[in-house]
Amino acid sequence: MEKNLLGEDVADALFAGIDLEELSHDIILNSLLESPENIRELLSGKIFPMSRDQVLDLFREFETEGLISQEFSIKNLNDGEYNIDQVTEMLNLMFTRILQQE
């Protein structure tokens, strides 16, 4: 697989369930952070607004896929509904934190 995929290509591949083990974690996260639209692409197919539990399930799903580690996952989240912009921002902040720690 080509190492210089655009963020949208990475988001499409993740959404399609393609194994991206060949790519470094940094490449994937940097590609997703290129534009909020790349994170939105990752969220395509999800129904918004999401409840607190649905958002937590989404983050667990990303943990299972290896996109994020448990230490960076959201643990405390207020009750309520979250729109796609809010979830996109949560992911954006989390991906940025992960890259700063690596």
CNS distance restraints for C-alpha pairs under 8 A (distance, minus, plus):
assign (resid   1 and name CA) (resid  22 and name CA) 7.08 0.50 0.50
assign (resid   3 and name CA) (resid  23 and name CA) 6.42 0.50 0.50
assign (resid   5 and name CA) (resid   9 and name CA) 5.95 0.50 0.50
assign (resid   5 and name CA) (resid  10 and name CA) 6.42 0.50 0.50
assign (resid   5 and name CA) (resid  31 and name CA) 7.65 0.50 0.50
assign (resid   6 and name CA) (resid  10 and name CA) 6.45 0.50 0.50
assign (resid   6 and name CA) (resid  31 and name CA) 6.11 0.50 0.50
assign (resid   7 and name CA) (resid  11 and name CA) 6.17 0.50 0.50
assign (resid   7 and name CA) (resid  28 and name CA) 7.49 0.50 0.50
assign (resid   7 and name CA) (resid  30 and name CA) 7.58 0.50 0.50
assign (resid   7 and name CA) (resid  31 and name CA) 3.82 0.50 0.50
assign (resid   7 and name CA) (resid  32 and name CA) 4.96 0.50 0.50
assign (resid   7 and name CA) (resid  33 and name CA) 7.46 0.50 0.50
assign (resid   7 and name CA) (resid  34 and name CA) 6.26 0.50 0.50
assign (resid   7 and name CA) (resid  35 and name CA) 7.66 0.50 0.50
assign (resid   7 and name CA) (resid  38 and name CA) 5.82 0.50 0.50
assign (resid   8 and name CA) (resid  12 and name CA) 6.05 0.50 0.50
assign (resid   8 and name CA) (resid  31 and name CA) 7.47 0.50 0.50
assign (resid   8 and name CA) (resid  32 and name CA) 7.24 0.50 0.50
assign (resid   8 and name CA) (resid  37 and name CA) 7.80 0.50 0.50
assign (resid   8 and name CA) (resid  38 and name CA) 5.10 0.50 0.50
assign (resid   8 and name CA) (resid  41 and name CA) 7.05 0.50 0.50
assign (resid   9 and name CA) (resid  13 and name CA) 6.07 0.50 0.50
assign (resid  10 and name CA) (resid  14 and name CA) 6.09 0.50 0.50
assign (resid  10 and name CA) (resid  28 and name CA) 6.45 0.50 0.50
assign (resid  10 and name CA) (resid  31 and name CA) 6.78 0.50 0.50
assign (resid  10 and name CA) (resid  32 and name CA) 7.18 0.50 0.50
assign (resid  11 and name CA) (resid  15 and name CA) 6.07 0.50 0.50
assign (resid  11 and name CA) (resid  32 and name CA) 6.63 0.50 0.50
assign (resid  11 and name CA) (resid  38 and name CA) 5.96 0.50 0.50
assign (resid  11 and name CA) (resid  39 and name CA) 6.96 0.50 0.50
assign (resid  11 and name CA) (resid  41 and name CA) 5.90 0.50 0.50
assign (resid  11 and name CA) (resid  42 and name CA) 5.00 0.50 0.50
assign (resid  12 and name CA) (resid  16 and name CA) 6.08 0.50 0.50
assign (resid  12 and name CA) (resid  41 and name CA) 6.80 0.50 0.50
assign (resid  12 and name CA) (resid  42 and name CA) 6.82 0.50 0.50
assign (resid  13 and name CA) (resid  17 and name CA) 6.26 0.50 0.50
assign (resid  13 and name CA) (resid  18 and name CA) 5.27 0.50 0.50
assign (resid  13 and name CA) (resid  19 and name CA) 8.00 0.50 0.50
assign (resid  13 and name CA) (resid  20 and name CA) 7.81 0.50 0.50
assign (resid  14 and name CA) (resid  18 and name CA) 5.85 0.50 0.50
assign (resid  14 and name CA) (resid  19 and name CA) 7.71 0.50 0.50
assign (resid  14 and name CA) (resid  20 and name CA) 7.63 0.50 0.50
assign (resid  14 and name CA) (resid  42 and name CA) 6.98 0.50 0.50
assign (resid  15 and name CA) (resid  41 and name CA) 7.86 0.50 0.50
assign (resid  15 and name CA) (resid  42 and name CA) 5.74 0.50 0.50
assign (resid  15 and name CA) (resid  43 and name CA) 7.90 0.50 0.50
assign (resid  15 and name CA) (resid  44 and name CA) 7.90 0.50 0.50
assign (resid  23 and name CA) (resid  27 and name CA) 6.47 0.50 0.50
assign (resid  23 and name CA) (resid  28 and name CA) 6.90 0.50 0.50
assign (resid  24 and name CA) (resid  28 and name CA) 6.59 0.50 0.50
assign (resid  25 and name CA) (resid  29 and name CA) 6.26 0.50 0.50
assign (resid  25 and name CA) (resid  67 and name CA) 7.52 0.50 0.50
assign (resid  26 and name CA) (resid  30 and name CA) 5.87 0.50 0.50
assign (resid  26 and name CA) (resid  99 and name CA) 6.73 0.50 0.50
assign (resid  27 and name CA) (resid  31 and name CA) 5.97 0.50 0.50
assign (resid  28 and name CA) (resid  32 and name CA) 6.29 0.50 0.50
assign (resid  29 and name CA) (resid  33 and name CA) 6.16 0.50 0.50
assign (resid  29 and name CA) (resid  95 and name CA) 6.15 0.50 0.50
assign (resid  29 and name CA) (resid  99 and name CA) 7.53 0.50 0.50
assign (resid  30 and name CA) (resid  34 and name CA) 6.32 0.50 0.50
assign (resid  31 and name CA) (resid  38 and name CA) 7.69 0.50 0.50
assign (resid  32 and name CA) (resid  36 and name CA) 7.63 0.50 0.50
assign (resid  32 and name CA) (resid  38 and name CA) 5.17 0.50 0.50
assign (resid  32 and name CA) (resid  39 and name CA) 5.69 0.50 0.50
assign (resid  33 and name CA) (resid  38 and name CA) 7.09 0.50 0.50
assign (resid  33 and name CA) (resid  39 and name CA) 7.25 0.50 0.50
assign (resid  33 and name CA) (resid  92 and name CA) 6.54 0.50 0.50
assign (resid  33 and name CA) (resid  95 and name CA) 7.42 0.50 0.50
assign (resid  33 and name CA) (resid  96 and name CA) 7.75 0.50 0.50
assign (resid  34 and name CA) (resid  38 and name CA) 7.12 0.50 0.50
assign (resid  35 and name CA) (resid  39 and name CA) 7.26 0.50 0.50
assign (resid  36 and name CA) (resid  40 and name CA) 6.25 0.50 0.50
assign (resid  36 and name CA) (resid  88 and name CA) 6.92 0.50 0.50
assign (resid  36 and name CA) (resid  92 and name CA) 7.61 0.50 0.50
assign (resid  37 and name CA) (resid  41 and name CA) 6.05 0.50 0.50
assign (resid  38 and name CA) (resid  42 and name CA) 6.45 0.50 0.50
assign (resid  39 and name CA) (resid  43 and name CA) 6.43 0.50 0.50
assign (resid  39 and name CA) (resid  88 and name CA) 6.13 0.50 0.50
assign (resid  39 and name CA) (resid  91 and name CA) 7.52 0.50 0.50
assign (resid  39 and name CA) (resid  92 and name CA) 7.58 0.50 0.50
assign (resid  40 and name CA) (resid  44 and name CA) 6.21 0.50 0.50
assign (resid  40 and name CA) (resid  84 and name CA) 7.50 0.50 0.50
assign (resid  40 and name CA) (resid  88 and name CA) 6.46 0.50 0.50
assign (resid  43 and name CA) (resid  84 and name CA) 7.97 0.50 0.50
assign (resid  48 and name CA) (resid  82 and name CA) 7.27 0.50 0.50
assign (resid  48 and name CA) (resid  83 and name CA) 5.60 0.50 0.50
assign (resid  48 and name CA) (resid  84 and name CA) 6.19 0.50 0.50
assign (resid  49 and name CA) (resid  81 and name CA) 5.75 0.50 0.50
assign (resid  49 and name CA) (resid  82 and name CA) 5.20 0.50 0.50
assign (resid  49 and name CA) (resid  83 and name CA) 4.49 0.50 0.50
assign (resid  49 and name CA) (resid  84 and name CA) 6.83 0.50 0.50
assign (resid  50 and name CA) (resid  54 and name CA) 5.59 0.50 0.50
assign (resid  50 and name CA) (resid  55 and name CA) 6.16 0.50 0.50
assign (resid  50 and name CA) (resid  81 and name CA) 5.37 0.50 0.50
assign (resid  50 and name CA) (resid  82 and name CA) 5.12 0.50 0.50
assign (resid  50 and name CA) (resid  83 and name CA) 6.48 0.50 0.50
assign (resid  51 and name CA) (resid  55 and name CA) 6.33 0.50 0.50
assign (resid  51 and name CA) (resid  79 and name CA) 7.37 0.50 0.50
assign (resid  51 and name CA) (resid  80 and name CA) 5.93 0.50 0.50
assign (resid  51 and name CA) (resid  81 and name CA) 4.62 0.50 0.50
assign (resid  51 and name CA) (resid  82 and name CA) 6.31 0.50 0.50
assign (resid  52 and name CA) (resid  56 and name CA) 6.32 0.50 0.50
assign (resid  52 and name CA) (resid  77 and name CA) 6.58 0.50 0.50
assign (resid  52 and name CA) (resid  78 and name CA) 6.81 0.50 0.50
assign (resid  52 and name CA) (resid  79 and name CA) 5.41 0.50 0.50
assign (resid  52 and name CA) (resid  80 and name CA) 5.94 0.50 0.50
assign (resid  52 and name CA) (resid  81 and name CA) 6.36 0.50 0.50
assign (resid  52 and name CA) (resid  82 and name CA) 7.29 0.50 0.50
assign (resid  53 and name CA) (resid  57 and name CA) 6.08 0.50 0.50
assign (resid  54 and name CA) (resid  58 and name CA) 6.12 0.50 0.50
assign (resid  55 and name CA) (resid  59 and name CA) 6.38 0.50 0.50
assign (resid  55 and name CA) (resid  82 and name CA) 7.76 0.50 0.50
assign (resid  55 and name CA) (resid  87 and name CA) 7.60 0.50 0.50
assign (resid  56 and name CA) (resid  60 and name CA) 6.28 0.50 0.50
assign (resid  56 and name CA) (resid  74 and name CA) 6.97 0.50 0.50
assign (resid  56 and name CA) (resid  75 and name CA) 7.60 0.50 0.50
assign (resid  57 and name CA) (resid  61 and name CA) 6.12 0.50 0.50
assign (resid  58 and name CA) (resid  62 and name CA) 6.39 0.50 0.50
assign (resid  59 and name CA) (resid  63 and name CA) 6.25 0.50 0.50
assign (resid  59 and name CA) (resid  73 and name CA) 6.27 0.50 0.50
assign (resid  59 and name CA) (resid  74 and name CA) 7.05 0.50 0.50
assign (resid  60 and name CA) (resid  64 and name CA) 6.22 0.50 0.50
assign (resid  60 and name CA) (resid  73 and name CA) 7.59 0.50 0.50
assign (resid  61 and name CA) (resid  65 and name CA) 6.29 0.50 0.50
assign (resid  62 and name CA) (resid  66 and name CA) 6.21 0.50 0.50
assign (resid  62 and name CA) (resid  67 and name CA) 5.26 0.50 0.50
assign (resid  62 and name CA) (resid  68 and name CA) 5.92 0.50 0.50
assign (resid  63 and name CA) (resid  67 and name CA) 5.88 0.50 0.50
assign (resid  63 and name CA) (resid  68 and name CA) 4.97 0.50 0.50
assign (resid  63 and name CA) (resid  69 and name CA) 5.55 0.50 0.50
assign (resid  63 and name CA) (resid  70 and name CA) 6.28 0.50 0.50
assign (resid  63 and name CA) (resid  73 and name CA) 7.57 0.50 0.50
assign (resid  68 and name CA) (resid  72 and name CA) 6.67 0.50 0.50
assign (resid  68 and name CA) (resid  73 and name CA) 6.87 0.50 0.50
assign (resid  68 and name CA) (resid  95 and name CA) 7.92 0.50 0.50
assign (resid  69 and name CA) (resid  73 and name CA) 6.53 0.50 0.50
assign (resid  72 and name CA) (resid  94 and name CA) 6.71 0.50 0.50
assign (resid  72 and name CA) (resid  97 and name CA) 7.96 0.50 0.50
assign (resid  72 and name CA) (resid  98 and name CA) 7.03 0.50 0.50
assign (resid  73 and name CA) (resid  94 and name CA) 7.68 0.50 0.50
assign (resid  82 and name CA) (resid  86 and name CA) 5.91 0.50 0.50
assign (resid  82 and name CA) (resid  87 and name CA) 6.55 0.50 0.50
assign (resid  83 and name CA) (resid  87 and name CA) 6.44 0.50 0.50
assign (resid  84 and name CA) (resid  88 and name CA) 5.90 0.50 0.50
assign (resid  85 and name CA) (resid  89 and name CA) 6.13 0.50 0.50
assign (resid  86 and name CA) (resid  90 and name CA) 6.25 0.50 0.50
assign (resid  87 and name CA) (resid  91 and name CA) 6.22 0.50 0.50
assign (resid  88 and name CA) (resid  92 and name CA) 6.04 0.50 0.50
assign (resid  89 and name CA) (resid  93 and name CA) 6.11 0.50 0.50
assign (resid  90 and name CA) (resid  94 and name CA) 6.13 0.50 0.50
assign (resid  91 and name CA) (resid  95 and name CA) 5.95 0.50 0.50
assign (resid  92 and name CA) (resid  96 and name CA) 6.17 0.50 0.50
assign (resid  93 and name CA) (resid  97 and name CA) 6.19 0.50 0.50
assign (resid  94 and name CA) (resid  98 and name CA) 6.19 0.50 0.50
assign (resid  95 and name CA) (resid  99 and name CA) 6.27 0.50 0.50
assign (resid  96 and name CA) (resid 100 and name CA) 6.24 0.50 0.50
assign (resid  97 and name CA) (resid 101 and name CA) 6.31 0.50 0.50
assign (resid  98 and name CA) (resid 102 and name CA) 6.41 0.50 0.50
